[in-house]
Amino acid sequence: MDPVKITIDGKEVVTTKGKTVIQAADDVGIPIPRYCYHPKLSIAGNCRMCMVEIEKMPKLQIACNTQVAEGMSVVTQSPKVLAVRKAVLEFLLINHPVDCPICDQAGECWLQDYYMQHDRQASRFDVGKVHDRKREIFGPNVVFDGERCIKCTRCVRFCQEITKTDELTVINRGDHSTIALFDDAMLDNPLSANVVDICPVGALTDRDFRFKVRVWYLDKTPSICPGCSTGCNISVEAYQNRIARFKPRINEAVNSHWICDEGRYCFHDLAGGERLTTPLIRQEGGLVPATWDKALQAVYSSLASSQPLAGILSGRNTNEEAFLFAKLVRRLAADHALEVFYQERELTEVQKILMSPDRSPNFRGAREMGVGSAGGFDALMQKLIAGNFSSAYLVGEDLLASTAEPDQLRAALQKLSFLVVQDTRVTETTKLAHVVLPATHFGEKEGTYTNRKGRVQRLNAALIAPEGALQDSEIFARLLDLAGETHGYSTPAEIFAAVAREIPAYAKLDYDLIGAQGIELRSGGGGAS
């Protein structure tokens, strides 16, 4: 790439030929306001908010569509530039309803932010505002408020260029122009809610999040989507210890700027339901509460004496948990079968942009940790239904709700000498268990996932687990202690260090160096990408 030297606000910047001024400024952390520009969409150049002054050019230029040139001198904060920004904002606010107190975008609205930075004046217009449609349902996840829209066309370009589904367009002219659905169209493509993320104002809002909580009350934690094995980077945003929404985090090696709708809303199912907070042991009257010591002792002694043992681990369990689970099952039973829960589905072309056929976010990682037997998950399930096992240890999955043969599976589970179910909530499967162990879900744990392409990424705890529930890794570690396994690690970082020592593909990886963007596995060992 050809290097190009330019100056931005008196600072010398070395960039590359073909880049625009706004890209060069972004690379060195010099902010240039923008509405219509998005790095993953085509240049529209219609908002005029990014105008800058360039030496030897008589007129201001839009930074989003002006390519850098050797020796170019750019000024982003001159009186002339600031006056234009003020005028642009005044123009955009002519017909805006200024309903910030009831707008979901308040607190992360670029119209608010830029107004406070560059305008801060009362409207000079005393004529009536032009009204547009309000609360128009665009699709199952998106609602449109036309009076807030600034016609940046980001949403239109997203549907044209990213999903290529073309649901949206601009109709009418002048101050009556507006975003609209094509006739008989519905904004329901598998990535539809991304238009809410890229809308710089409050015109497009999320129907699921609408009116739930003000964004400045949200606690935001970087993490990984638990919806499938793509491993999209997300921000888990919580209020009062409950997940309020997922938002995508930028990672060009995984999901770019986007997240699919299935992943965005999967937390409702995964974090919902009646939580388990006390170990349960089956007695004559049914499942009754027990202490952790009594429950774990029952699990250890019964599984060790009831072989062969089937161990099934959720694909949402971390690498660290899978590593301990594999050690535990092998320690408990010489005759055993181990598998990671696996379900596959057919995907449309739009779904393939982000979604994986595999619904388990850490299937690859768990298999690499040793949770796997000959034949795969389906073969193990058939053996379980056929009655080939005396006991089973099921972690994090409601098998009865996910199998095509629930009646046969129910009968097989009821015939087992001993069944342990470790889960976060009451399910049809937990109701059959001899011992139920209350655990934590993805939003309450720390650790790593390995996505389908071999990228190791950090999962971070966004919520506080309910009192009485234990981390899966702690449960496995305590059972290993009962089995006489001396390990000397308890935290995810310590377990990962053991993984790096014992699993060849993870050699040389360091837990702290995984960072916010992850580390790519390499053949013959790991290394930072």
C-alpha positions in Angstrom: 0.0 0.0 0.0 1.3 3.4 -0.9 1.9 5.7 2.2 0.5 9.2 2.1 1.4 12.0 4.5 -1.3 14.5 5.4 -1.9 17.0 8.2 -5.1 17.0 10.2 -5.5 19.9 12.7 -1.8 20.5 12.7 -1.0 16.8 13.4 1.0 14.9 10.8 -0.7 11.7 9.8 0.7 8.8 7.7 -2.1 7.0 6.0 -2.5 5.0 2.7 -3.6 5.9 -0.8 -7.3 5.3 -1.4 -8.4 6.1 2.1 -10.8 9.0 2.7 -10.2 11.9 5.1 -12.7 10.6 7.6 -11.0 7.1 7.6 -7.6 8.7 8.1 -8.9 10.8 11.0 -10.6 7.8 12.6 -7.3 5.9 12.5 -5.6 8.4 14.6 -8.5 9.2 16.9 -9.5 12.6 15.5 -13.3 12.8 15.7 -15.2 14.1 12.7 -19.0 14.3 13.2 -21.0 12.1 10.8 -24.5 10.8 10.4 -24.8 9.0 7.0 -21.2 7.6 6.9 -20.7 4.1 8.1 -17.5 2.2 7.4 -19.3 -0.9 6.1 -21.8 0.9 3.9 -21.4 2.8 0.6 -20.8 6.5 0.7 -24.1 8.5 0.5 -22.7 11.9 1.4 -26.1 13.4 2.1 -25.9 14.5 5.7 -23.1 17.1 5.2 -22.1 16.8 8.9 -18.6 15.7 8.1 -17.6 18.8 6.1 -14.0 19.9 6.7 -11.7 22.7 5.4 -8.9 21.6 3.1 -6.1 23.9 2.2 -6.2 25.2 -1.4 -9.8 24.1 -1.9 -12.2 27.1 -2.1 -15.2 25.2 -0.6 -15.6 22.9 2.3 -15.4 19.2 1.4 -17.2 16.2 2.9 -14.6 14.1 4.7 -16.5 10.8 4.0 -15.9 11.0 0.2 -12.7 13.0 -0.2 -9.7 10.8 -0.7 -6.4 11.8 0.9 -3.6 13.2 -1.2 0.1 13.7 -0.5 0.7 17.0 1.4 -3.1 17.6 2.1 -3.8 19.9 5.0 -7.2 19.4 6.7 -8.8 21.5 9.4 -11.8 20.0 11.3 -12.5 22.8 13.8 -12.1 26.1 11.9 -14.8 28.8 12.4 -16.0 28.1 8.9 -16.5 24.4 9.6 -18.1 25.0 13.0 -20.6 27.4 11.4 -21.6 24.9 8.8 -22.1 22.2 11.4 -24.3 24.5 13.4 -26.4 25.2 10.3 -26.7 21.5 9.4 -28.0 20.8 12.9 -30.4 23.6 12.8 -31.7 22.3 9.5 -32.1 18.7 10.8 -34.0 20.0 13.8 -36.6 22.0 11.9 -39.2 19.2 11.8 -37.8 17.1 14.6 -40.3 16.6 17.5 -37.6 17.0 20.2 -39.2 14.3 22.3 -36.0 13.2 24.0 -37.7 12.5 27.3 -39.7 9.6 25.8 -37.2 8.5 23.1 -35.3 5.2 23.6 -32.3 6.7 21.8 -31.8 9.4 24.5 -28.4 9.0 26.0 -26.8 7.6 22.9 -28.3 9.8 20.2 -25.9 11.6 17.9 -28.4 14.4 17.3 -28.3 15.2 21.0 -24.6 14.9 21.2 -23.8 17.0 18.2 -26.4 19.6 19.2 -24.6 20.1 22.6 -21.2 20.3 20.9 -22.1 22.5 17.9 -25.5 24.2 18.1 -27.1 24.9 21.5 -29.5 27.5 20.2 -33.3 27.8 20.2 -35.0 27.2 16.9 -35.6 30.3 14.7 -38.5 28.7 12.9 -41.9 29.7 14.0 -43.9 27.9 11.3 -45.6 24.5 11.9 -43.5 21.4 11.7 -44.0 18.9 8.9 -45.4 15.7 10.6 -44.7 12.1 9.6 -45.8 8.6 10.6 -45.2 7.7 14.2 -44.9 4.2 15.8 -45.1 2.4 12.4 -44.3 -1.2 12.7 -41.6 -2.1 10.1 -41.2 -5.7 11.3 -41.2 -8.0 14.3 -38.2 -6.3 15.8 -38.3 -2.7 14.5 -40.6 0.3 14.9 -40.2 3.5 12.9 -40.8 7.1 14.0 -40.7 9.2 10.8 -40.5 12.6 12.6 -37.2 11.7 14.2 -35.6 10.5 11.0 -32.8 12.6 9.4 -32.8 10.6 6.1 -29.2 9.4 6.5 -30.3 6.3 4.6 -28.1 4.0 6.6 -31.0 1.5 7.1 -31.8 1.5 3.4 -28.2 0.9 2.4 -27.9 -1.9 5.0 -30.8 -3.8 3.4 -29.5 -3.2 -0.1 -25.8 -4.0 0.5 -25.4 -6.3 3.6 -28.5 -8.5 3.6 -29.5 -7.7 0.0 -33.1 -8.1 0.9 -34.2 -4.5 -0.2 -37.1 -4.0 2.2 -36.6 -0.3 2.7 -36.4 2.8 0.4 -36.8 6.6 0.4 -40.0 8.0 -1.0 -41.3 11.5 -1.7 -39.2 14.7 -2.1 -38.0 17.7 0.0 -39.2 17.9 3.5 -41.8 15.2 2.8 -39.1 12.6 2.0 -39.2 9.6 4.3 -38.1 6.0 4.8 -40.7 3.5 3.9 -41.2 -0.2 3.2 -41.7 -1.4 -0.3 -45.3 -2.5 -1.0 -46.1 -5.8 0.7 -42.6 -5.9 2.3 -41.8 -6.6 6.0 -38.5 -5.9 7.6 -38.1 -9.4 8.9 -34.7 -10.6 7.5 -32.5 -12.5 9.9 -30.3 -9.4 10.6 -33.1 -6.9 10.7 -32.5 -5.3 14.1 -29.0 -4.1 13.0 -30.8 -1.1 11.4 -31.6 0.0 15.0 -27.9 -0.2 15.9 -26.8 1.9 13.0 -29.6 4.5 13.2 -27.8 7.5 14.6 -31.0 9.0 16.0 -34.3 7.6 17.5 -36.1 6.9 14.2 -35.7 3.2 14.4 -36.1 1.5 17.8 -36.0 -2.0 19.1 -39.5 -3.3 19.9 -38.1 -5.7 22.5 -36.1 -3.0 24.3 -38.6 -0.1 23.8 -39.4 1.8 27.0 -37.7 -0.7 29.2 -34.8 1.2 30.7 -32.8 4.4 30.1 -29.5 3.5 28.4 -27.4 5.5 31.0 -28.6 3.0 33.7 -27.3 0.0 31.8 -24.2 -1.9 32.9 -22.3 -2.9 29.8 -20.0 -6.0 29.7 -18.0 -7.2 26.7 -18.8 -10.8 26.0 -19.6 -13.5 23.4 -23.0 -14.3 21.9 -24.2 -17.8 23.2 -26.5 -18.3 20.2 -24.3 -20.4 17.9 -20.7 -21.2 17.1 -20.0 -18.1 15.1 -19.0 -16.4 18.3 -20.2 -12.9 17.6 -18.7 -10.3 19.9 -21.4 -8.5 21.9 -22.0 -6.1 24.7 -24.3 -7.7 27.4 -26.2 -4.7 28.8 -28.0 -5.3 32.1 -30.1 -3.3 34.6 -30.8 -4.4 38.1 -29.1 -7.7 37.5 -31.2 -8.6 34.5 -30.2 -8.6 30.9 -31.9 -5.8 29.0 -30.4 -6.2 25.6 -27.5 -7.5 23.5 -25.6 -5.1 21.3 -22.9 -6.1 18.7 -19.3 -5.3 19.4 -17.0 -4.7 16.4 -14.6 -7.5 15.6 -13.6 -7.7 11.9 -12.3 -11.2 12.4 -15.7 -12.6 13.5 -18.9 -10.5 13.0 -17.7 -7.1 11.8 -20.3 -4.6 13.1 -23.3 -6.9 13.1 -25.3 -9.6 15.1 -28.1 -11.8 13.9 -31.6 -11.4 15.4 -31.6 -14.9 16.7 -28.5 -14.2 18.7 -29.6 -10.8 19.8 -32.8 -12.1 21.5 -31.6 -15.5 22.7 -31.0 -14.3 26.2 -34.7 -14.3 26.9 -34.8 -18.1 26.7 -31.3 -18.8 28.0 -31.6 -16.5 31.1 -35.3 -17.0 31.8 -37.3 -19.6 33.5 -37.7 -20.7 37.2 -34.1 -20.6 38.6 -32.7 -23.4 40.6 -30.9 -22.1 43.7 -30.7 -25.2 46.0 -29.5 -28.7 45.3 -32.3 -31.3 45.1 -32.1 -35.0 45.9 -34.9 -37.5 45.1 -36.6 -39.2 48.0 -39.9 -41.1 48.2 -41.9 -37.9 48.1 -40.0 -36.5 45.1 -37.1 -34.0 44.9 -36.3 -32.3 48.2 -33.7 -29.6 49.0 -30.3 -30.7 50.3 -27.0 -29.2 51.2 -24.2 -29.0 48.6 -22.0 -31.4 50.5 -24.7 -34.0 50.7 -25.7 -33.6 47.0 -22.1 -33.8 45.7 -21.4 -36.8 47.8 -24.5 -38.5 46.4 -23.4 -37.7 42.9 -19.8 -39.0 43.4 -20.7 -42.2 45.1 -23.7 -43.1 42.8 -21.9 -42.3 39.5 -18.8 -44.1 40.5 -20.8 -47.3 41.2 -23.2 -47.0 38.2 -21.4 -47.8 35.0 -21.4 -47.3 32.1 -21.8 -43.6 32.4 -23.1 -41.1 29.7 -21.9 -37.6 30.1 -23.5 -34.8 28.0 -22.2 -31.2 28.2 -23.9 -28.1 26.9 -22.2 -26.3 24.0 -22.6 -23.2 26.1 -20.2 -24.4 28.7 -16.8 -22.8 28.6 -13.5 -24.4 27.6 -12.5 -24.4 31.2 -15.7 -26.2 32.3 -15.4 -28.7 29.5 -11.8 -29.4 30.5 -12.8 -30.2 34.0 -15.9 -32.2 33.0 -13.9 -34.5 30.7 -11.4 -35.1 33.6 -14.3 -35.7 36.0 -16.2 -38.3 33.9 -13.0 -40.2 33.1 -12.1 -40.2 36.8 -15.6 -41.4 37.8 -16.1 -44.2 35.3 -13.7 -46.3 33.3 -16.7 -47.3 31.1 -18.1 -44.0 29.8 -19.2 -42.0 26.8 -18.8 -38.2 26.5 -20.4 -35.8 24.1 -21.2 -32.1 23.6 -24.8 -31.3 22.9 -25.2 -30.7 19.1 -28.0 -29.6 16.9 -27.7 -28.6 13.3 -30.1 -26.7 11.0 -30.3 -25.5 7.4 -29.6 -21.9 6.8 -30.7 -19.4 4.2 -28.2 -17.3 2.3 -29.0 -14.3 4.5 -28.6 -16.4 7.7 -25.2 -17.6 6.4 -23.9 -14.0 6.7 -23.5 -14.5 10.4 -25.2 -17.6 11.7 -23.7 -21.1 12.1 -25.5 -24.4 11.4 -24.3 -25.4 14.9 -26.3 -23.9 17.7 -23.6 -24.6 20.3 -21.3 -21.6 20.8 -18.4 -23.7 22.1 -18.9 -27.1 20.4 -15.4 -27.0 18.9 -13.8 -25.9 22.1 -15.5 -28.6 24.2 -14.5 -31.3 21.8 -10.9 -30.0 21.9 -11.0 -30.2 25.7 -11.8 -33.9 25.4 -15.6 -34.0 25.6 -16.1 -36.4 22.7 -16.5 -40.0 21.8 -16.7 -42.1 18.7 -19.9 -41.6 16.7 -20.9 -38.1 17.9 -23.8 -36.8 19.8 -26.6 -38.4 17.8 -25.1 -41.8 18.2 -24.8 -41.3 22.0 -28.4 -40.3 22.2 -29.5 -43.4 20.4 -27.4 -45.5 22.8 -29.0 -43.7 25.7 -32.5 -44.3 24.4 -31.6 -48.0 23.8 -30.7 -48.4 27.4 -27.0 -48.9 27.0 -26.1 -46.8 30.1 -26.7 -47.3 33.8 -26.2 -43.6 34.7 -26.0 -40.2 33.1 -24.6 -36.8 33.9 -26.4 -34.1 31.9 -25.1 -30.5 32.1 -27.0 -27.4 30.9 -29.4 -28.9 28.4 -33.1 -29.9 28.5 -32.8 -33.0 26.4 -36.5 -33.7 26.5 -37.3 -30.4 24.9 -34.7 -30.8 22.1 -35.1 -34.3 20.9 -37.4 -35.7 18.2 -38.1 -38.7 20.4 -39.2 -37.3 23.7 -41.3 -40.2 24.8 -38.5 -42.8 24.2 -35.9 -40.6 25.8 -38.1 -40.0 28.9 -38.6 -43.7 29.3 -34.9 -44.3 29.0 -34.0 -41.6 31.6 -36.5 -43.1 34.0 -34.9 -46.5 33.8 -31.4 -45.2 34.6 -30.0 -46.3 38.0 -28.8 -42.7 38.6 -29.4 -39.5 36.7 -27.7 -36.2 37.6 -28.9 -33.0 35.9 -26.9 -29.8 36.4 -28.8 -26.7 35.1 -29.9 -23.2 35.8 -33.6 -23.7 35.9 -36.4 -26.2 36.3 -37.0 -28.2 33.1 -38.8 -31.4 32.1 -35.4 -33.2 32.3 -34.5 -31.9 35.8 -37.9 -33.4 37.0 -36.6 -36.9 36.2 -33.2 -36.5 38.0 -32.1 -38.2 41.1 -29.9 -35.2 41.9 -30.3 -31.7 40.6 -27.4 -29.3 40.9 -28.1 -25.6 40.4 -25.6 -23.9 38.1 -25.0 -20.5 36.4 -25.8 -19.4 32.8 -23.6 -17.7 30.2 -24.3 -14.2 31.6 -23.0 -15.2 35.1 -19.8 -16.8 34.2 -16.3 -16.1 33.1 -14.2 -18.2 30.7 -13.4 -18.8 27.1 -15.3 -20.1 24.0 -13.6 -21.4 20.8 -15.7 -20.6 17.8 -16.1 -22.8 14.7 -13.2 -21.1 13.0 -10.8 -21.7 15.9 -10.9 -18.3 17.6 -10.6 -18.3 21.4 -12.6 -15.5 22.9 -13.4 -14.3 26.4 -16.8 -14.7 28.1 -17.3 -12.2 31.0 -19.7 -12.2 33.8 -22.4 -9.5 33.4 -24.7 -10.6 36.2 -24.4 -11.8 39.8 -25.5 -15.4 40.1 -28.3 -16.1 42.5 -27.3 -17.2 46.0 -27.1 -21.0 46.2 -26.1 -21.6 42.6 -22.5 -22.5 41.9 -20.3 -22.0 38.8 -20.1 -25.2 36.7 -16.4 -25.2 37.1 -16.7 -25.1 40.9 -19.1 -28.0 40.9 -16.7 -30.1 38.7 -13.7 -29.1 40.8 -15.4 -30.2 44.1 -16.4 -33.5 42.5 -12.8 -34.0 41.4 -11.7 -33.4 44.9 -14.1 -36.1 46.1 -12.7 -38.4 43.5 -9.2 -37.8 44.8 -8.0 -35.7 41.8 -5.4 -33.1 42.9 -5.6 -30.2 40.6 -4.6 -27.0 42.3 -6.7 -24.6 40.2 -10.0 -22.9 40.8 -10.3 -19.7 38.8 -10.9 -19.7 35.0 -7.4 -18.2 34.5 -5.8 -21.0 36.5 -7.9 -23.7 34.6 -7.0 -22.1 31.3 -3.3 -22.3 32.2 -3.8 -26.0 32.8 -5.5 -26.2 29.4 -2.5 -24.5 27.8 -0.2 -27.1 29.4 -2.2 -30.2 28.5 -4.0 -29.4 25.2 -1.5 -29.1 22.3 -3.6 -26.8 20.2 -3.8 -24.3 23.1 -0.1 -24.4 24.0 1.5 -21.0 24.4 -1.9 -19.3 24.8 -2.3 -16.9 27.7 -5.6 -16.1 29.3 -4.9 -12.5 30.0 -3.6 -11.9 26.4 -6.9 -13.1 24.8 -8.2 -9.6 25.3 -11.4 -8.1 23.8 -10.8 -9.4 20.3 -9.7 -13.0 20.9 -6.8 -15.1 19.7 -6.7 -17.4 16.7 -5.6 -21.0 17.1 -2.9 -22.1 14.8 -1.8 -25.5 13.7 0.8 -26.9 16.0 -0.1 -24.4 18.8 -1.7 -21.1 19.5 -0.6 -17.6 18.8 -2.0 -14.1 18.9 -3.6 -12.9 15.7 
